[in-house]
């Protein structure tokens, strides 16, 4: 029998690096590159503060979830953010942020002279750049004297406070188009329209867009929530391209259907803080990035090329 003798200088070192077949290397690394694209801080566009109202018309489409996740994303990028929960009597933004036990004063008490503005602002301990201001306590009614002028006064007070003017003021608008809606949109100069791919939400969104434009708000971007690519491919759900054609708005982001949204809501922990990140959390991060730079995304026609494009391409570039 022949025996193979190796020279003494030879040493065997196993290759511990993961192996990817050639057919899988390009999609794998392109996916990672498309997700981890935040190698720089987004460039702030516009003048401070940017007062943005997040609205929809229809209830339950994800306005409060969008406000919480985009607000925390902006704070993580180093921008100072004040989120105002303008839903009188039905506030939920404090629950989604896990700050419900720290709200001692509200904006109504500031207007009545019962406390200072800095006492009503609740600072998030996780991100010092993020603060919450609730208009009223739960189950309270909108006072007759509270109107859009009162909210403008609050926004002006935030601009002139000693801590400095915030970069972003996000207003979580109540559902409907009644007095609470009119009050919430009064101080805003930008709007984010949150909708879902169903005809009831789209009809309400179209009505709200007209009211925003009549109020002088021309910078309106659209956020499509709870999108499901499998139903879009099967033509059981309206595509993002169809929604954009119906509403005629630039697209800020597309949030896929994700069960982690419910879990994060129940924990009072915003989705963008999850590690490892979820698909919906990544989509909120990208939407916040575009909001800072006043950019928009391009929708992908999923129906025509379901096999050639990965799921991450649904978020756009």
Buried (B, 14 or more C-beta within 10 A) or exposed (E): EEEEEEEEEEEEEEEEEEEEEEEEEEEEEEBEEBBEEEEEEBEBEBEBBBBBBBBBBBEEBBBBBBBBBBBBBBBBBEBBBBBBBBBBBBBBBBBBBBBBEEBEBBBBBBBEEEBEBBEBBBBBEBBEBBBBBBBBBBEBEBEEEBBBEBBBBBBEBBBEBEEEEBBBBBBBBBBBBEBBBBBBBBBBBBBBBBBBBBEEBBBBBBEBBEBBEEBEBEBBBBBBBBBEBEBBBEEEBBBBBBBBEBBEBBBBBBBBBBEBBEEBBEEBBBBBBBEEBBBBBBBBBBBBBBBBEBBBBEBBEBBEEEEEBEEBBBBBE
